[in-house]
Amino acid sequence: MDRKNFIKTSVLAISGFYFLQSEFMYAAERKNETKQYHDAPIIIIGSGYGGAVSALRLCEAGKKVVLLEMGLNWEKAKIPFSNLLKPGKSSAWLKNKSIAPFMNIFSLTPFTGTLDRLDFDHIKIWLGRGVGGGSLVNGGMAVTPKESYFKEIFPDLDADKFYSHYFPLVREELKVNVIDELFLKDCPYYKFTRVGEQEAHKAGFKTIRVPNVYDFTYMEKEFRNEVPRSALNTEVIYGNNHGKNSLDKTYLKKAVETGNLEILDLHQVQTIELNDDKSYTLHVQQIDTSGSLVAEKVFTCKKLILSAGTMGTLQLLLKSSALSNFPVHENVGKNWGNNGNFMTGRNWVKPLSGGTGAKQSTIPVGGIDNWDDPEHPFFTEIAPLPMGMDVATALYLLINRVDKKGEVTYHKDSQSLALHWDESNTVKMRENARYFIRKMNKANGGTRSHFLFNNGFGADICYHPLGGCVLGEATDEYGKLKGHENLYVLDGSLIPGTIGVNPFVTITAIAEYCIENLIRKDEFA
Ligand code: FAE
């Protein structure tokens, strides 16, 4: 049956599937007997920052939207998130061992957890899975990029409009706030920040306070034992049970409240096809929490928004192109970067005076800003290392410029993404890390952290994959994929591999800018 015929005859399609809960449909799901077919005007793939912004603004404009998310809806499932010291169900995406950046000594029963890791030859990329995407697992650092760098990276965007409108808007929507200095000054859980800042000053570096989406009023109550603990109970990269304003509590919550959004979790899109009438067909697998197939589904839609995150969006485009001749522009996959991520650390940090603290909040609030140094420009997060005991170790995630970009392609034979990225891409980042650690150790004592990383340098650790579908290169000025009439990319892949700070504020602002203009241009009429 061809698509048009099917839509004519399908009961599901005719009645609209959004609110349909027929026994027939669920029986088919359980027995996994036949494919189910669904039609929707607008489909968004992925519920991270780009997907959540798109969903809210379209729903507010009165559009019915279906959002397909491969991860679990944790709020609906009512399964608690695990903490760093006791990894459980939420700690990894279908793995039998934990996948944190270090100390992976924990065996797991595979479950559709919140944290995933993609392993390439020279780099490992961590990602969030679940309704809320990366907001479930990230450290919540809500950093607005430096205006000069934003202008350098996006010369065609109206920076004044971004700094006067889009950035303030997203900080408000994401509920960004700043820790109280008095609380920070005395709280034992922030000794690592105080030590980090004192040491940085002694070494001649400038520090900055970093805003966050974690509710610091809640954290103060945690500290006083008035509410259940989350950041002060080593919860973060496997999800926070309290305190963190992840997207399910901000953009997505508002979008659901419009009554126009349906979120289908545990729905993984496999490939996309372009139909003759310029609509799209999506081949989707619904899975259960052990990763087993529940149903094969086929969705058709007039308008498609790809918000599957940098790696997810590239996977869908390049795989569909390799397997079913889906048309993709030649710039798709190009101009990819790790946002200059380079992890490093120091051991023997103040070992005689309590080190960096036995108890640590998981929420970073301090950073070292060396961006204006022409020889060694970098920003680094003073990161927590909550191991349940004092390890006298300081951890840093450096964010550098990306002098040499990488490229993502698809290997048809192995049916997997290939990332053209090796040590040559991180030469300058390593140099900056070496300079930083030497200067810190010279002023304060300590050694490069051989305990945590190979030779003390984690060149292969990436939390911020960006680019590959760059705004204005692979897409038009508002994210419409070149060569397509009804396909839009709205996520981190629009940013050309670097933004100089932690990226989600920028991803959210770019998504606001694009969707506002796409709606204004009547693209979703
Ligand atoms: P993202 O949030 O990754 O969402 C994509 C969604 O699409 C996910 O929910 C996927 O499960 C889903 N998906 C993918 N493929 C499919 C498919 N085929 N079918 C259905 N669904 C699919 O995209 N950034 C900051 O600014 N501050 C921080 O403090 C920070 N800390 C971080 C800490 C960690 C451990 C990690 C991993 C990241 C951190 N980041 C941080 C990065 C930030 O979370 C990331 O840049 C954004 O989440 C990317 O947003 P996107 O909208 O691009």
Residues whose N, C-alpha, C, O or C-beta is under 5 A from the ligand:
A	BS01	FAE	I45 G46 S47 G48 Y49 G50 G51 L68 E69 M70 G71 W126 L127 G128 R129 G130 G132 G133 G134 S135 V137 N138 G139 G140 M141 I237 H267 Q268 V269 S307 A308 G309 T310 G312 Y463 H464 D491 G492 N502 P503 F504 V505 I507
